[in-house]
Structures are given as C-alpha cells and as structure tokens.
C-alpha cells in the first residue's frame, strides 16, 4: 500500500474513555493485528494496516525521541507507558496513553509486541504537550534527523536523571 501524505487537520478523532485501542506487531513493528476501535479511530481498514509499519499512524508533532525510548524499552523485554499523539488516515489526531509490552513465546523469546491504548485525561495531555514541543524543538536544532533525535533523547534523559526518575515514573506522575 502506498500512503498518500496526509496533512494534520487539527481536528480530534473521537473515541470514548471506556474504549481500548489494541494492536499487535511483529519484531520489526509491522502491524499483525488491529482491533475494531483502532480501525474506527484511525480511519483505516484491516487490509490497509496489516503488514504496514505501526508508524502509519505517526503524527508529525510526535517527537521521534519518545519512539526511540519506546523501542529501547521493549527490545530490552520491558514494558513502557507513554503518551502518544497519533494521526488518522484523514489527518485528524487522537491522543492515547499507550501501554506497550513484548509478547513472548513458551520459551521466553520475544515474538512481537502488544499495545493497549486508552484515552488520556485532558489535563494530562495539556501537561505533555509543552514537553513534546520542547523535544521537537531539540530534535530540530540539528539538520540530521538521527542526530537531532539523539540530541533530544540525551536532553530528556538528562532532565529525568536530574529529577531522579525514570520515564515510566515521569509519565505516570503527570
């Protein structure tokens, strides 16, 4: 599937607080499953997304730094909580509080990843927006995308270290 570049609309794609968005990916982050809520909120069909990178729903205002941290965590066989701004197929956005975990086989080998996402409280989103804007600004300071992301990542890790907390603790403390 070739994805046409969609511009953010500034409109929110609604979903209810009692709904859970669920997806599963393989080890490379390609979608292997998306529940009905995922499909409805994102505006994609299962045919559109299965086999595609999970980043198909990445919003351009979402810092790459957070995804670097997410991947490091789950590849280390740990779980992570993170606020994520996603983009639907029509450019609408939706915030989630994601809980991402590795999926293990009977021998303890990681075989994929599983994510449950809930609608976050608006006050939490209002607290994370300026932090993510700051990370995006850090990322943009260096023209090279990877180096910019690493600079923002180091900035984030330094801030968390100065506060004496890890990322999960920080996210859950908001």
N, C-alpha and C positions, 0 to 999 in steps of 0.2 A: 504494500500500500504506500503510495506517495502522499505525504501530508502537505497540504497547501498551507503556507504560512498564514496564520490567523493572528490578527492584532487584538490585544485586550480591549474589551468593550467598556470596562468599568462597572458593569452590572454583575450582581451576585447570582450565581446559580443556586437556587434554594434547595435545602434538604432539612429534615426535621431532626431535633435533638435526640429522638429515640431511634433514629436510623443509624446503621453501621455500614460504612463503605468497606468492602473486603476485596482484596486482590492477592494473587499469588504470582510469583515469578520464578524463573529458573535462576541458575547461578550467575548468569550474565545480565539479569534484570529485565529479561523479556517476559511479558505477561503470559501466564498459562491459565489464569482464571480471573474473572471479574464478576462480582455479584450484580444483581439487578439494580441495586442502589448506585453502585459505581457507574454502570452504564447509563442510567437515567440522569444522574447529576452531571456526568461528563459529556453527555450527548453523543456518545459513541455506541456502536453495536458490538457484540462479542466478536463478530467477524472482523470489525475494524481494529480491535485491540489485541486479540490473542496472537502471540508471536511477535508483537511490536514491543519496543523498549518502553518500560514504565514511564520514561521521560516524555512520552507522547502527551501527557497532561501537565508538563512542567510550565509554570508561568514565568515569563521573563523577569518579573520582580522578585523571584525567589533566589536568594543567594546560593551560588554553587557550593560555597563553603559548608553549608548545612548538609548538602548531599555527600560531600567528602567525608564529613564526620559520620554520617549515617552509614556509608559503605564501610568505613574502617571498623565501626562498631559491629555490624552484622557479620562481616567477614571474620571477625575475632570470636564468632559464635556467641555474641551477647545481644541483648535486646536494646532498643532505643525508643524513646519518646521524643517527638519533635512536632512543632507547629509547622505546617506546610501550606503554602498558597499554591493551589492548582488552577489549571485553566481548562475549561470545557472546549469542545470542538468548535463552538461558535464564538469563542473569545471571552465568554463570561468566566468569572472566577469563583472559587469557593475555598474557604479556609478549613483545615482539618487539624485535629490533634491526632497524629499518627503514632501507632504502636507497631514497630516493625521487629520481627523476630526471624531467626533462621528456622528452617524446617529440617528435621533430622530423620535419617532412616534408622532401622533397627540396630545398626552397628554404630550409631552416633555420628555418622558422616552427614555434613550439610548437603542437602539435595535441592534447596531452593529457599525462598523467603516468603513470608506471610505478613500482610499488613492489615490491621483493623484501624479504621479511622472514624472518629466521631466529630460532630460539630462542636467547636470550642466555644466557651463563653465569650461574648463580645469584649468584655473588659480585658481578657487575656490577649485577644487579638490586638487590641489597642496598645497593649504593653509591648508586644513583639514587633509591631510594625516599625517603630523607630530603630530598634536593634537591627532588624533586617535591612533597613535603609542605610544604616551605618556600615554594615557588612558589604552591601552593594557598592557603596562609595569607596571602601577599601579595595574591593576587587577591581574597580575601575581605575584606580591610581596607576596601575601598570598595564600597558597595552597588551602584553602577552596574557591570554586568558588563564592559562595554568599558573603562571607566576602571580597574577593578581589574586587568584583564588587561594594560593598558598599564603600570600601576604595577609589576606583577610582571615584565613584559618589561624595563622600564628597570632594575630591580633585577638581573636576570640579566645583562643586557648590561654593567652596571657591574662586577659581580663578575668576569665574563670579561675585561673590559678591564684590571681591576686585576691579573689573573693573566697578562695579556699573551697570551691565547689566544682563538681563535675557537671557535664552538660545536662544529664537527666535531672539532677537535683535542681539545676537552674530552671529548666523548663517546668518542672512540677512546682517550683516555688513562685511562679508568676501569678 
